[in-house]
Amino acid sequence: MSFYIIATPGHTTSPPNKITIENNESLTDFCGLKDVKITSTDRLEFGVKINNNAYNPSLNDISGGMCKP
């Protein structure tokens, strides 16, 4: 089971710029992330990796209410 939030190295006050949720064979409910606002700026690219779980929605799926099968 893996869930990572990685902040920009050397910037302790920066928001995280990568979320990885993977290898959770029984994970099907991402509704807890539905209201999370994810933004990016010109200097910060935000990456999200959701794979190898029982359900693997995109961020658009999650924010659109399709947070579980």
C-alpha positions as CSV (number, residue, x, y, z in Angstrom):
1,M,0.0,0.0,0.0
2,S,1.4,3.4,-0.9
3,F,0.3,7.0,-0.5
4,Y,2.8,9.8,-0.9
5,I,2.6,13.6,-0.8
6,I,5.9,15.1,-1.9
7,A,6.8,18.8,-1.4
8,T,9.2,20.8,-3.5
9,P,12.7,20.0,-2.2
10,G,14.2,22.9,-0.2
11,H,10.9,24.7,0.2
12,T,9.4,23.7,3.5
13,T,6.5,26.2,3.1
14,S,5.6,25.1,-0.5
15,P,2.5,23.0,-1.0
16,P,3.1,19.5,-2.2
17,N,3.6,19.1,-5.9
18,K,3.1,15.4,-6.3
19,I,0.5,13.0,-4.9
20,T,1.0,9.2,-5.6
21,I,-1.7,6.7,-4.5
22,E,-0.8,3.2,-5.8
23,N,-0.7,-0.5,-5.0
24,N,-3.8,-0.5,-2.7
25,E,-5.6,-3.6,-3.9
26,S,-8.8,-2.9,-1.9
27,L,-8.9,0.9,-2.3
28,T,-12.2,1.9,-4.1
29,D,-13.3,5.0,-2.2
30,F,-11.6,8.4,-3.0
31,C,-14.5,10.5,-1.8
32,G,-12.3,12.0,1.0
33,L,-10.4,13.8,-1.8
34,K,-13.5,15.2,-3.5
35,D,-13.1,18.7,-2.1
36,V,-9.3,19.0,-2.3
37,K,-8.4,21.9,-4.5
38,I,-5.4,21.2,-6.7
39,T,-3.8,24.1,-8.5
40,S,-0.6,24.8,-10.3
41,T,1.4,27.9,-11.1
42,D,3.9,28.7,-13.8
43,R,6.7,27.7,-11.4
44,L,5.1,24.6,-10.0
45,E,3.7,21.7,-11.9
46,F,1.4,19.4,-9.9
47,G,1.5,15.7,-10.6
48,V,-1.0,13.1,-9.5
49,K,-0.4,9.4,-10.0
50,I,-3.3,7.0,-9.1
51,N,-2.8,3.5,-10.3
52,N,-2.8,-0.2,-9.3
53,N,-5.6,0.3,-6.9
54,A,-9.0,-1.5,-7.0
55,Y,-10.4,1.7,-8.5
56,N,-8.2,4.3,-10.3
57,P,-10.2,7.5,-10.9
58,S,-8.7,10.6,-12.4
59,L,-8.8,13.9,-10.5
60,N,-11.6,15.1,-12.8
61,D,-13.5,11.9,-11.9
62,I,-13.0,12.5,-8.2
63,S,-14.0,16.2,-8.2
64,G,-17.0,15.4,-10.5
65,G,-18.4,13.0,-7.9
66,M,-17.2,9.8,-9.4
67,C,-15.0,9.1,-6.4
68,K,-16.0,5.4,-6.1
69,P,-17.3,2.8,-8.5
